[in-house]
Each structure stands twice: as C-alpha cells, then as structure tokens.
Amino acid sequence: MNGDHISPPAEEARITAIRFDGVTVEVDYEGAPGVVYALDYSPDLSIWDEDIDDSLSGTGTATDNIVTRLGEAPPKAYYRLREIP
C-alpha cells in the first residue's frame, strides 16, 4: 500500500424483528450510527409505499399503523429498509 487510507464498508442496515398486534406493525432495525434510513412497505414486492418513515437513524424501532393507513390489515405485508443519500 502506498499510504492511502481505505475505509471499511459501511455497516449494512437490516430488519431484525417485525411484530403485528392486529392494528400496528412495529419494525425493529439495526443500522450504522449517523446514517438515515427509510422504511418502505409493499403488499406484493412490486409496488413500494415510501411514506412509512424516511427519517430513521442508527438502530431502533419504527411503527406503522397499517390498519389506519390502509383501512384494513392486508393479507401480506413486506417491509424494506433503505439508506437515504
């Protein structure tokens, strides 16, 4: 090496748990400190609703009141976590 500093790859964000009580979905996630993430929802993995939360940081729990938002609980729900540039 010629003295150049190589940064390690950023910690990858991941969903660690999902809980549903019949009305509200709680999504636990882990991410890198200081990085902002968005939580997206899809009923079918093809169309994503990006209005859940777009200001998550570090590690924590995001809440989606899915029944209030959609009018009823969907038969399936998929969530993804993505980094906001």
KAPEKA-V479384 format. One record per backbone hydrogen bond with DSSP energy under -1.0 kcal/mol. CO is the residue of the C=O (numbers start at 0). NH is the residue of the N-H. E is the energy in kcal/mol with one decimal. If there is no record, write none. Layout:
co=CO nh=NH e=E
co=CO nh=NH e=E
This chain:
co=13 nh=29 e=-2.7
co=16 nh=27 e=-2.5
co=18 nh=25 e=-2.8
co=22 nh=66 e=-1.8
co=23 nh=20 e=-1.8
co=24 nh=63 e=-3.0
co=25 nh=18 e=-2.6
co=26 nh=61 e=-2.9
co=27 nh=15 e=-2.2
co=27 nh=16 e=-1.2
co=28 nh=59 e=-1.7
co=29 nh=13 e=-2.4
co=31 nh=34 e=-1.7
co=34 nh=57 e=-1.2
co=35 nh=83 e=-3.2
co=36 nh=55 e=-2.2
co=37 nh=81 e=-2.3
co=38 nh=52 e=-1.2
co=39 nh=79 e=-1.8
co=40 nh=48 e=-3.9
co=41 nh=77 e=-2.6
co=48 nh=40 e=-2.2
co=52 nh=38 e=-3.3
co=55 nh=36 e=-3.6
co=59 nh=28 e=-2.7
co=61 nh=26 e=-3.1
co=63 nh=24 e=-3.2
co=63 nh=65 e=-2.0
co=64 nh=68 e=-2.3
co=65 nh=69 e=-2.7
co=66 nh=70 e=-2.2
co=77 nh=41 e=-2.3
co=79 nh=39 e=-2.7
co=81 nh=37 e=-2.9
